Amino acid sequence: MVRSVVFASVLFGAGAAVVACVSAPDLTTLSEGSEGGLDDAGNPIADSTTSSEAAAPADDAATSTPDPLAAAAACAASCPAAGGACTGATCVFACPGAPRCGSPIKCPPGVACSVTCTGTQSCSGVDCGTASSCHVTCNGDQACGPVKSMAMQTDVTCTGKDACKDVGCGGTTCAVQCADGSCKLPDVKCCATQCTVNGAAGKCM
């Protein structure tokens, strides 16, 4: 706030007397868009805008969910070339016994993957790679051969004699379930951040 003071002098004969001391009107201008002002006592009036109104809107991106259409498109772009078929956004490999899947299965990166090997030696190996998630079912004698995964989330289920000959997984989470005789525990290398074998903490060897 700026105030100016004006002094006036009037000559009366040989002497001078001060006859006025006047405060000029308030020269403060309101900023553009401001709703404030001064009350009768000259004090500023607070802006009526509340803190909730002034707060910035929340970042919607932080709570966004994956786009199912984009995930399905990503699957369609990479899964068929790897030898699988898309079911929604999941790349599916199904090997129902003889003739077995002779070449090792390799899941495309960044896509949810599901592999089912049913029957004796139905798969010669499964590599989940860096799939977003990988679900592997090995059901039969020597059904899967070696199973490797660096997917963010992996689960492996083994049923049948030596169904999973060698299992190694990293990533964020990995859960391996071995029925009697289907896995040799020393052959299961569970190196994910959170890793279990038959419900107990796995070992990274």
C-alpha positions as CSV (number, residue, x, y, z in Angstrom):
1,M,0.0,0.0,0.0
2,V,1.4,3.4,-0.9
3,R,0.2,6.7,0.7
4,S,1.4,10.2,-0.2
5,V,1.4,13.1,2.2
6,V,0.8,16.6,1.0
7,F,1.9,19.6,3.0
8,A,0.4,23.1,2.3
9,S,1.7,26.4,3.5
10,V,-0.2,29.6,3.6
11,L,1.5,32.9,4.2
12,F,-0.1,35.3,6.7
13,G,1.9,38.4,6.7
14,A,5.5,37.7,7.7
15,G,4.8,34.2,9.1
16,A,4.0,30.8,7.5
17,A,1.6,28.4,9.0
18,V,1.0,24.8,8.2
19,V,-2.7,24.4,7.5
20,A,-3.1,20.9,6.1
21,C,-1.7,17.4,6.2
22,V,-3.7,15.2,3.9
23,S,-3.3,11.5,3.2
24,A,-4.0,10.7,-0.4
25,P,-6.4,7.9,-1.3
26,D,-5.0,4.3,-1.4
27,L,-3.1,3.9,-4.6
28,T,-2.7,0.1,-4.3
29,T,-4.2,-1.7,-7.3
30,L,-5.6,-5.2,-7.1
31,S,-3.8,-7.8,-9.0
32,E,-5.7,-9.2,-12.0
33,G,-8.2,-11.8,-11.0
34,S,-7.9,-11.1,-7.2
35,E,-11.0,-11.0,-5.2
36,G,-9.4,-9.2,-2.2
37,G,-9.7,-5.6,-1.1
38,L,-9.7,-3.4,2.0
39,D,-12.2,-3.3,4.8
40,D,-13.4,0.0,6.4
41,A,-10.4,0.0,8.7
42,G,-8.0,-0.3,5.8
43,N,-7.1,-3.9,6.5
44,P,-6.8,-6.4,3.5
45,I,-9.7,-8.8,3.0
46,A,-8.6,-12.4,2.6
47,D,-9.2,-14.1,-0.8
48,S,-12.2,-16.3,-0.5
49,T,-10.5,-19.1,-2.5
50,T,-10.2,-22.1,-0.3
51,S,-7.1,-24.3,-0.2
52,S,-9.1,-27.2,-1.6
53,E,-10.1,-25.1,-4.6
54,A,-6.5,-24.0,-5.1
55,A,-5.0,-27.4,-4.8
56,A,-3.7,-29.0,-8.0
57,P,-5.7,-31.9,-9.4
58,A,-4.5,-35.3,-8.5
59,D,-2.3,-37.1,-11.0
60,D,-4.6,-39.6,-12.6
61,A,-1.6,-41.4,-14.3
62,A,-0.4,-42.7,-10.9
63,T,-3.6,-44.7,-10.5
64,S,-4.0,-45.7,-14.1
65,T,-4.6,-49.4,-14.9
66,P,-3.1,-51.3,-17.9
67,D,-5.0,-51.0,-21.1
68,P,-6.4,-54.4,-22.0
69,L,-6.6,-53.5,-25.7
70,A,-2.9,-52.5,-25.8
71,A,-1.9,-55.7,-24.0
72,A,-3.9,-57.8,-26.5
73,A,-2.3,-55.9,-29.4
74,A,1.2,-56.5,-27.9
75,C,0.4,-60.2,-27.7
76,A,-0.9,-60.3,-31.3
77,A,2.3,-58.6,-32.5
78,S,4.8,-61.1,-31.0
79,C,3.1,-64.3,-29.9
80,P,2.4,-66.0,-33.3
81,A,6.0,-65.5,-34.4
82,A,7.1,-67.4,-31.2
83,G,4.8,-70.3,-32.0
84,G,2.0,-69.6,-29.7
85,A,-1.6,-68.3,-30.0
86,C,-3.2,-65.4,-28.2
87,T,-6.1,-65.9,-25.8
88,G,-7.0,-62.3,-25.0
89,A,-3.7,-60.7,-23.9
90,T,-2.0,-64.1,-23.0
91,C,0.4,-65.9,-25.3
92,V,-0.6,-69.6,-25.0
93,F,1.5,-72.7,-25.8
94,A,-0.2,-76.1,-25.6
95,C,1.7,-79.3,-26.1
96,P,-0.6,-82.3,-25.6
97,G,1.9,-85.1,-26.0
98,A,3.3,-86.8,-29.1
99,P,4.2,-85.3,-31.4
100,R,5.9,-83.2,-28.7
101,C,6.9,-79.6,-29.1
102,G,10.3,-80.4,-30.4
103,S,11.9,-77.0,-30.1
104,P,12.2,-75.3,-26.7
105,I,9.3,-72.9,-26.1
106,K,10.4,-69.3,-25.7
107,C,7.8,-66.7,-24.5
108,P,7.9,-63.3,-26.1
109,P,9.1,-60.4,-23.8
110,G,6.6,-58.1,-22.0
111,V,3.6,-60.4,-22.6
112,A,1.7,-62.7,-20.3
113,C,2.6,-66.3,-21.2
114,S,1.0,-69.7,-20.4
115,V,2.6,-73.0,-21.2
116,T,1.0,-76.4,-20.8
117,C,3.0,-79.6,-21.5
118,T,0.9,-82.7,-21.1
119,G,2.3,-86.2,-21.6
120,T,5.7,-87.9,-21.6
121,Q,8.4,-85.7,-23.0
122,S,5.8,-83.3,-24.5
123,C,8.1,-80.3,-24.3
124,S,11.9,-80.2,-24.7
125,G,12.2,-77.1,-22.6
126,V,10.4,-73.9,-21.5
127,D,12.0,-70.4,-21.4
128,C,9.7,-67.7,-20.1
129,G,12.4,-65.1,-20.8
130,T,11.2,-61.7,-19.6
131,A,7.5,-62.2,-20.1
132,S,5.3,-60.0,-17.9
133,S,4.0,-63.2,-16.2
134,C,4.5,-66.9,-16.9
135,H,2.4,-69.8,-15.9
136,V,3.9,-73.3,-16.7
137,T,2.2,-76.6,-16.2
138,C,4.3,-79.8,-16.6
139,N,2.0,-82.9,-16.4
140,G,3.7,-86.1,-17.4
141,D,6.9,-88.0,-17.1
142,Q,9.8,-85.7,-18.2
143,A,7.0,-83.4,-19.5
144,C,8.9,-80.1,-19.6
145,G,12.6,-80.6,-19.4
146,P,14.5,-77.5,-18.2
147,V,12.3,-74.5,-17.2
148,K,13.8,-71.1,-17.0
149,S,12.2,-67.7,-16.2
150,M,13.1,-64.1,-15.6
151,A,9.4,-63.0,-15.8
152,M,8.2,-60.6,-13.2
153,Q,5.8,-63.2,-11.9
154,T,6.3,-67.0,-12.4
155,D,4.5,-70.1,-11.3
156,V,5.5,-73.6,-12.2
157,T,3.5,-76.8,-11.4
158,C,5.1,-80.1,-11.9
159,T,3.3,-83.5,-11.8
160,G,4.9,-86.8,-13.1
161,K,8.3,-88.4,-12.8
162,D,11.0,-85.8,-13.5
163,A,8.3,-83.6,-15.0
164,C,10.6,-80.6,-14.4
165,K,14.2,-81.7,-14.8
166,D,15.7,-78.3,-14.0
167,V,14.0,-75.2,-12.8
168,G,15.5,-71.7,-12.5
169,C,13.6,-68.5,-11.9
170,G,14.4,-64.9,-11.1
171,G,12.2,-61.8,-11.5
172,T,10.0,-60.5,-8.7
173,T,8.0,-63.5,-7.6
174,C,8.3,-67.2,-8.3
175,A,6.3,-70.2,-6.9
176,V,7.2,-73.8,-7.8
177,Q,5.0,-76.7,-6.8
178,C,6.6,-80.2,-7.2
179,A,4.6,-83.4,-6.7
180,D,6.5,-86.4,-5.4
181,G,9.2,-87.4,-7.8
182,S,8.5,-84.6,-10.2
183,C,11.4,-82.3,-9.2
184,K,14.7,-82.8,-7.4
185,L,14.8,-79.9,-4.9
186,P,18.6,-79.3,-5.5
187,D,17.7,-78.8,-9.1
188,V,15.3,-76.0,-8.3
189,K,17.2,-72.6,-8.3
190,C,14.7,-70.1,-6.9
191,C,16.3,-66.7,-7.2
192,A,13.4,-64.4,-7.5
193,T,12.9,-61.6,-4.9
194,Q,10.1,-63.6,-3.4
195,C,10.5,-67.3,-4.1
196,T,8.8,-70.4,-2.7
197,V,9.1,-74.2,-3.5
198,N,6.2,-76.2,-2.2
199,G,5.2,-73.3,-0.1
200,A,8.5,-72.9,1.7
201,A,11.2,-70.3,1.0
202,G,13.2,-71.4,-2.0
203,K,17.0,-71.3,-2.4
204,C,19.1,-69.7,-5.0
205,M,22.1,-72.0,-5.6
